[in-house]
Amino acid sequence: MKTVVFVVIMAALGWLFLMQKRSEHNAATAAAKQPVTTQSATPRPVSEHNWMKHSLDTTAKVKRQVAEQRKEDGTR
């Protein structure tokens, strides 16, 4: 009896998992079909999976700003 209950619970969890994956796939497909808008402020769009590159780009931008500010102030 315990085995039957366990199998039913596992089957229900598996079904819920598959429904969630299918829903995510449908949402990703719908998002891919929408037109992409680009911003002219950034050299390339930042994706959620590219956060490390975004942080490096931000660091480089800040370094350039500090260098320009020091050049204007006459420091160094």
mmCIF file of the C-alpha atoms, coordinates in Angstrom:
data_MODEL
# 
_entry.id   MODEL 
# 
loop_
_atom_site.group_PDB 
_atom_site.id 
_atom_site.type_symbol 
_atom_site.label_atom_id 
_atom_site.label_alt_id 
_atom_site.label_comp_id 
_atom_site.label_asym_id 
_atom_site.label_entity_id 
_atom_site.label_seq_id 
_atom_site.pdbx_PDB_ins_code 
_atom_site.Cartn_x 
_atom_site.Cartn_y 
_atom_site.Cartn_z 
_atom_site.occupancy 
_atom_site.B_iso_or_equiv 
_atom_site.pdbx_formal_charge 
_atom_site.auth_seq_id 
_atom_site.auth_comp_id 
_atom_site.auth_asym_id 
_atom_site.auth_atom_id 
_atom_site.pdbx_PDB_model_num 
ATOM 1  C CA . MET A 1 1  ? 0.000  0.000  0.000   1.00 0.00 ? 1  MET A CA 1 
ATOM 2  C CA . LYS A 1 2  ? 2.815  2.396  0.875   1.00 0.00 ? 2  LYS A CA 1 
ATOM 3  C CA . THR A 1 3  ? 4.491  1.618  -2.428  1.00 0.00 ? 3  THR A CA 1 
ATOM 4  C CA . VAL A 1 4  ? 1.375  2.516  -4.408  1.00 0.00 ? 4  VAL A CA 1 
ATOM 5  C CA . VAL A 1 5  ? 1.025  5.844  -2.599  1.00 0.00 ? 5  VAL A CA 1 
ATOM 6  C CA . PHE A 1 6  ? 4.713  6.596  -3.203  1.00 0.00 ? 6  PHE A CA 1 
ATOM 7  C CA . VAL A 1 7  ? 4.444  5.789  -6.922  1.00 0.00 ? 7  VAL A CA 1 
ATOM 8  C CA . VAL A 1 8  ? 1.336  7.980  -7.301  1.00 0.00 ? 8  VAL A CA 1 
ATOM 9  C CA . ILE A 1 9  ? 3.028  10.906 -5.535  1.00 0.00 ? 9  ILE A CA 1 
ATOM 10 C CA . MET A 1 10 ? 6.163  10.557 -7.674  1.00 0.00 ? 10 MET A CA 1 
ATOM 11 C CA . ALA A 1 11 ? 4.070  10.373 -10.853 1.00 0.00 ? 11 ALA A CA 1 
ATOM 12 C CA . ALA A 1 12 ? 2.203  13.544 -9.845  1.00 0.00 ? 12 ALA A CA 1 
ATOM 13 C CA . LEU A 1 13 ? 5.464  15.371 -9.122  1.00 0.00 ? 13 LEU A CA 1 
ATOM 14 C CA . GLY A 1 14 ? 6.890  14.225 -12.462 1.00 0.00 ? 14 GLY A CA 1 
ATOM 15 C CA . TRP A 1 15 ? 3.800  15.433 -14.290 1.00 0.00 ? 15 TRP A CA 1 
ATOM 16 C CA . LEU A 1 16 ? 4.005  18.836 -12.562 1.00 0.00 ? 16 LEU A CA 1 
ATOM 17 C CA . PHE A 1 17 ? 7.683  19.095 -13.477 1.00 0.00 ? 17 PHE A CA 1 
ATOM 18 C CA . LEU A 1 18 ? 6.967  18.365 -17.142 1.00 0.00 ? 18 LEU A CA 1 
ATOM 19 C CA . MET A 1 19 ? 4.115  20.901 -17.240 1.00 0.00 ? 19 MET A CA 1 
ATOM 20 C CA . GLN A 1 20 ? 6.402  23.557 -15.770 1.00 0.00 ? 20 GLN A CA 1 
ATOM 21 C CA . LYS A 1 21 ? 9.144  22.830 -18.327 1.00 0.00 ? 21 LYS A CA 1 
ATOM 22 C CA . ARG A 1 22 ? 6.630  22.960 -21.176 1.00 0.00 ? 22 ARG A CA 1 
ATOM 23 C CA . SER A 1 23 ? 5.293  26.285 -19.891 1.00 0.00 ? 23 SER A CA 1 
ATOM 24 C CA . GLU A 1 24 ? 8.826  27.742 -19.664 1.00 0.00 ? 24 GLU A CA 1 
ATOM 25 C CA . HIS A 1 25 ? 9.596  26.542 -23.192 1.00 0.00 ? 25 HIS A CA 1 
ATOM 26 C CA . ASN A 1 26 ? 6.411  28.133 -24.564 1.00 0.00 ? 26 ASN A CA 1 
ATOM 27 C CA . ALA A 1 27 ? 7.207  31.418 -22.797 1.00 0.00 ? 27 ALA A CA 1 
ATOM 28 C CA . ALA A 1 28 ? 10.757 31.416 -24.180 1.00 0.00 ? 28 ALA A CA 1 
ATOM 29 C CA . THR A 1 29 ? 9.481  30.751 -27.696 1.00 0.00 ? 29 THR A CA 1 
ATOM 30 C CA . ALA A 1 30 ? 6.964  33.589 -27.422 1.00 0.00 ? 30 ALA A CA 1 
ATOM 31 C CA . ALA A 1 31 ? 9.650  35.951 -26.125 1.00 0.00 ? 31 ALA A CA 1 
ATOM 32 C CA . ALA A 1 32 ? 11.947 35.033 -29.015 1.00 0.00 ? 32 ALA A CA 1 
ATOM 33 C CA . LYS A 1 33 ? 9.266  35.984 -31.545 1.00 0.00 ? 33 LYS A CA 1 
ATOM 34 C CA . GLN A 1 34 ? 8.879  39.517 -30.165 1.00 0.00 ? 34 GLN A CA 1 
ATOM 35 C CA . PRO A 1 35 ? 10.904 42.261 -31.867 1.00 0.00 ? 35 PRO A CA 1 
ATOM 36 C CA . VAL A 1 36 ? 14.186 43.053 -30.176 1.00 0.00 ? 36 VAL A CA 1 
ATOM 37 C CA . THR A 1 37 ? 14.833 46.657 -29.185 1.00 0.00 ? 37 THR A CA 1 
ATOM 38 C CA . THR A 1 38 ? 18.400 47.806 -28.743 1.00 0.00 ? 38 THR A CA 1 
ATOM 39 C CA . GLN A 1 39 ? 19.636 50.677 -26.671 1.00 0.00 ? 39 GLN A CA 1 
ATOM 40 C CA . SER A 1 40 ? 22.252 52.985 -28.108 1.00 0.00 ? 40 SER A CA 1 
ATOM 41 C CA . ALA A 1 41 ? 23.744 53.681 -24.647 1.00 0.00 ? 41 ALA A CA 1 
ATOM 42 C CA . THR A 1 42 ? 25.346 50.227 -24.369 1.00 0.00 ? 42 THR A CA 1 
ATOM 43 C CA . PRO A 1 43 ? 27.635 48.751 -27.001 1.00 0.00 ? 43 PRO A CA 1 
ATOM 44 C CA . ARG A 1 44 ? 25.847 45.402 -26.734 1.00 0.00 ? 44 ARG A CA 1 
ATOM 45 C CA . PRO A 1 45 ? 22.680 44.256 -24.994 1.00 0.00 ? 45 PRO A CA 1 
ATOM 46 C CA . VAL A 1 46 ? 23.102 42.728 -21.556 1.00 0.00 ? 46 VAL A CA 1 
ATOM 47 C CA . SER A 1 47 ? 21.435 39.398 -21.030 1.00 0.00 ? 47 SER A CA 1 
ATOM 48 C CA . GLU A 1 48 ? 20.558 37.871 -17.712 1.00 0.00 ? 48 GLU A CA 1 
ATOM 49 C CA . HIS A 1 49 ? 23.040 35.073 -18.401 1.00 0.00 ? 49 HIS A CA 1 
ATOM 50 C CA . ASN A 1 50 ? 25.827 37.544 -19.163 1.00 0.00 ? 50 ASN A CA 1 
ATOM 51 C CA . TRP A 1 51 ? 26.086 39.288 -15.791 1.00 0.00 ? 51 TRP A CA 1 
ATOM 52 C CA . MET A 1 52 ? 29.833 38.736 -15.480 1.00 0.00 ? 52 MET A CA 1 
ATOM 53 C CA . LYS A 1 53 ? 30.548 40.504 -18.761 1.00 0.00 ? 53 LYS A CA 1 
ATOM 54 C CA . HIS A 1 54 ? 28.205 43.321 -17.733 1.00 0.00 ? 54 HIS A CA 1 
ATOM 55 C CA . SER A 1 55 ? 30.143 43.856 -14.514 1.00 0.00 ? 55 SER A CA 1 
ATOM 56 C CA . LEU A 1 56 ? 33.433 43.930 -16.423 1.00 0.00 ? 56 LEU A CA 1 
ATOM 57 C CA . ASP A 1 57 ? 32.006 46.451 -18.893 1.00 0.00 ? 57 ASP A CA 1 
ATOM 58 C CA . THR A 1 58 ? 30.765 48.621 -16.032 1.00 0.00 ? 58 THR A CA 1 
ATOM 59 C CA . THR A 1 59 ? 34.185 48.493 -14.371 1.00 0.00 ? 59 THR A CA 1 
ATOM 60 C CA . ALA A 1 60 ? 35.925 49.507 -17.599 1.00 0.00 ? 60 ALA A CA 1 
ATOM 61 C CA . LYS A 1 61 ? 33.478 52.397 -18.059 1.00 0.00 ? 61 LYS A CA 1 
ATOM 62 C CA . VAL A 1 62 ? 34.124 53.660 -14.524 1.00 0.00 ? 62 VAL A CA 1 
ATOM 63 C CA . LYS A 1 63 ? 37.889 53.407 -15.048 1.00 0.00 ? 63 LYS A CA 1 
ATOM 64 C CA . ARG A 1 64 ? 37.598 55.524 -18.207 1.00 0.00 ? 64 ARG A CA 1 
ATOM 65 C CA . GLN A 1 65 ? 35.499 58.105 -16.372 1.00 0.00 ? 65 GLN A CA 1 
ATOM 66 C CA . VAL A 1 66 ? 38.049 58.335 -13.540 1.00 0.00 ? 66 VAL A CA 1 
ATOM 67 C CA . ALA A 1 67 ? 40.905 58.695 -16.026 1.00 0.00 ? 67 ALA A CA 1 
ATOM 68 C CA . GLU A 1 68 ? 39.059 61.497 -17.848 1.00 0.00 ? 68 GLU A CA 1 
ATOM 69 C CA . GLN A 1 69 ? 38.240 63.248 -14.572 1.00 0.00 ? 69 GLN A CA 1 
ATOM 70 C CA . ARG A 1 70 ? 41.863 63.068 -13.432 1.00 0.00 ? 70 ARG A CA 1 
ATOM 71 C CA . LYS A 1 71 ? 43.014 64.410 -16.797 1.00 0.00 ? 71 LYS A CA 1 
ATOM 72 C CA . GLU A 1 72 ? 40.610 67.380 -16.494 1.00 0.00 ? 72 GLU A CA 1 
ATOM 73 C CA . ASP A 1 73 ? 41.615 68.081 -12.870 1.00 0.00 ? 73 ASP A CA 1 
ATOM 74 C CA . GLY A 1 74 ? 45.317 67.878 -13.621 1.00 0.00 ? 74 GLY A CA 1 
ATOM 75 C CA . THR A 1 75 ? 45.929 65.049 -11.189 1.00 0.00 ? 75 THR A CA 1 
ATOM 76 C CA . ARG A 1 76 ? 48.718 62.706 -12.269 1.00 0.00 ? 76 ARG A CA 1 
# 
